Amino acid sequence: MSITYEEALSTLTSMFGPPWTQDALDAVLRHHEGHMENTVETVLSHGDGDPTDLVERLARPPPEVSNDEELARSLAAEAEAEAA
């Protein structure tokens, strides 16, 4: 049985009280593409930390993605320079 996104968010809101807001839980749930178990695990593992800190951290791309992007841009620039 599957639940809707709204039902998942409502469940999370009832599970986690202040300082967790519906907006913060929505951001974490969206980060996990609606996967409840992963969202609950992330919130629980964050512990007593400020929910805003977690939301901000999840919004940033992982460092390896940034490094991969830099490498791809560098390789593309080299290929363009060689082709010219």
C-alpha positions as a Markdown table, in Angstrom:
| # | Residue | x | y | z |
|---|---|---|---|---|
| 1 | Met | 0.0 | 0.0 | 0.0 |
| 2 | Ser | 1.4 | 3.4 | -1.0 |
| 3 | Ile | 0.6 | 6.7 | 0.5 |
| 4 | Thr | 0.4 | 10.1 | -1.1 |
| 5 | Tyr | 3.1 | 12.7 | -0.7 |
| 6 | Glu | 0.7 | 14.8 | 1.4 |
| 7 | Glu | -0.1 | 11.9 | 3.7 |
| 8 | Ala | 3.6 | 11.2 | 4.1 |
| 9 | Leu | 4.3 | 14.9 | 5.0 |
| 10 | Ser | 1.3 | 14.8 | 7.4 |
| 11 | Thr | 2.7 | 11.7 | 9.1 |
| 12 | Leu | 6.2 | 13.2 | 9.4 |
| 13 | Thr | 4.7 | 16.4 | 10.9 |
| 14 | Ser | 2.8 | 14.3 | 13.5 |
| 15 | Met | 5.9 | 12.2 | 14.3 |
| 16 | Phe | 8.4 | 15.1 | 14.7 |
| 17 | Gly | 7.4 | 18.1 | 16.8 |
| 18 | Pro | 9.2 | 21.4 | 17.3 |
| 19 | Pro | 11.7 | 22.5 | 16.3 |
| 20 | Trp | 10.8 | 20.6 | 13.1 |
| 21 | Thr | 8.4 | 22.6 | 10.9 |
| 22 | Gln | 6.3 | 21.3 | 8.1 |
| 23 | Asp | 8.5 | 23.2 | 5.6 |
| 24 | Ala | 11.7 | 21.7 | 7.0 |
| 25 | Leu | 10.2 | 18.2 | 6.8 |
| 26 | Asp | 9.0 | 18.9 | 3.3 |
| 27 | Ala | 12.5 | 19.8 | 2.2 |
| 28 | Val | 14.0 | 16.6 | 3.7 |
| 29 | Leu | 11.2 | 14.5 | 2.2 |
| 30 | Arg | 11.7 | 16.1 | -1.2 |
| 31 | His | 15.4 | 15.5 | -0.9 |
| 32 | His | 14.7 | 11.8 | -0.5 |
| 33 | Glu | 12.2 | 11.9 | -3.4 |
| 34 | Gly | 9.2 | 11.0 | -1.1 |
| 35 | His | 10.9 | 8.0 | 0.5 |
| 36 | Met | 9.6 | 8.0 | 4.1 |
| 37 | Glu | 12.1 | 5.5 | 5.6 |
| 38 | Asn | 15.1 | 7.5 | 4.3 |
| 39 | Thr | 13.5 | 10.8 | 5.5 |
| 40 | Val | 12.9 | 9.4 | 9.0 |
| 41 | Glu | 16.4 | 8.0 | 9.2 |
| 42 | Thr | 17.9 | 11.4 | 8.2 |
| 43 | Val | 15.8 | 13.4 | 10.7 |
| 44 | Leu | 16.6 | 11.0 | 13.5 |
| 45 | Ser | 20.3 | 10.8 | 12.7 |
| 46 | His | 20.4 | 14.7 | 12.7 |
| 47 | Gly | 19.5 | 14.4 | 16.4 |
| 48 | Asp | 19.0 | 17.7 | 18.3 |
| 49 | Gly | 20.6 | 19.8 | 15.7 |
| 50 | Asp | 18.9 | 22.8 | 14.1 |
| 51 | Pro | 16.6 | 21.6 | 11.3 |
| 52 | Thr | 17.6 | 24.6 | 9.2 |
| 53 | Asp | 21.2 | 23.4 | 9.2 |
| 54 | Leu | 20.1 | 20.0 | 7.8 |
| 55 | Val | 18.0 | 21.5 | 5.2 |
| 56 | Glu | 20.8 | 23.8 | 4.1 |
| 57 | Arg | 23.3 | 20.9 | 4.0 |
| 58 | Leu | 20.9 | 18.8 | 1.9 |
| 59 | Ala | 20.4 | 21.7 | -0.5 |
| 60 | Arg | 24.1 | 21.8 | -1.3 |
| 61 | Pro | 25.5 | 19.4 | -3.9 |
| 62 | Pro | 27.9 | 16.8 | -2.6 |
| 63 | Pro | 31.5 | 17.8 | -2.9 |
| 64 | Glu | 32.3 | 14.9 | -5.4 |
| 65 | Val | 29.6 | 16.2 | -7.7 |
| 66 | Ser | 31.2 | 19.6 | -7.7 |
| 67 | Asn | 34.7 | 18.1 | -8.4 |
| 68 | Asp | 33.3 | 16.0 | -11.2 |
| 69 | Glu | 31.7 | 19.1 | -12.8 |
| 70 | Glu | 35.0 | 20.9 | -12.6 |
| 71 | Leu | 36.8 | 18.0 | -14.2 |
| 72 | Ala | 34.2 | 17.7 | -17.0 |
| 73 | Arg | 34.5 | 21.5 | -17.7 |
| 74 | Ser | 38.2 | 21.3 | -17.7 |
| 75 | Leu | 38.2 | 18.3 | -20.1 |
| 76 | Ala | 35.7 | 20.0 | -22.4 |
| 77 | Ala | 37.8 | 23.2 | -22.5 |
| 78 | Glu | 40.9 | 21.2 | -23.4 |
| 79 | Ala | 39.0 | 19.3 | -26.1 |
| 80 | Glu | 37.7 | 22.6 | -27.6 |
| 81 | Ala | 41.3 | 24.1 | -27.5 |
| 82 | Glu | 42.7 | 21.1 | -29.3 |
| 83 | Ala | 39.9 | 21.2 | -31.9 |
| 84 | Ala | 40.6 | 24.9 | -32.7 |
